[in-house]
Amino acid sequence: MNLDWSSAFHYGLLVVLSLVGFKGLFSQTDLLKKVVAFIVFQSGFILLLLSLAQRTAVAGLENHPFPHALALAALAATLGVVLSLFALCSAIQGKYETLDSEELSKRMKP
């Protein structure tokens, strides 16, 4: 398989998107920003899976439905987790009136 510069840029962009989301998971203190970073991370990962599946189909290799099924399962799981996290953030905001993790840790200590 011959990898040209446009493909390398495309895959690199998706990897950078995933890494930016992964960094945001650990660098943000606001819980809502962490949820958004999780969405960015998962979006980059799912798009990378779909791009790799498309590349194998274009290269003339046998087109397996496994990468598409894996991406669909990841998308469904991400949707469920994100909706649960938004509900949890809403409950935390209602009870503690903040979503900052450092402030929450101070308020939760006895």
Secondary structure, 3 states (H helix, E strand, C coil): CCCCHHHHHHHHHHHHHHHHHHHHHHHCCEHHHHHHHHHHHHHHHHHHHHHHHHHHHHCCCCCCCHHHHHHHHHHHHHHHHHHHHHHHHHHHHHHHCCCEHHHHHHHHCC
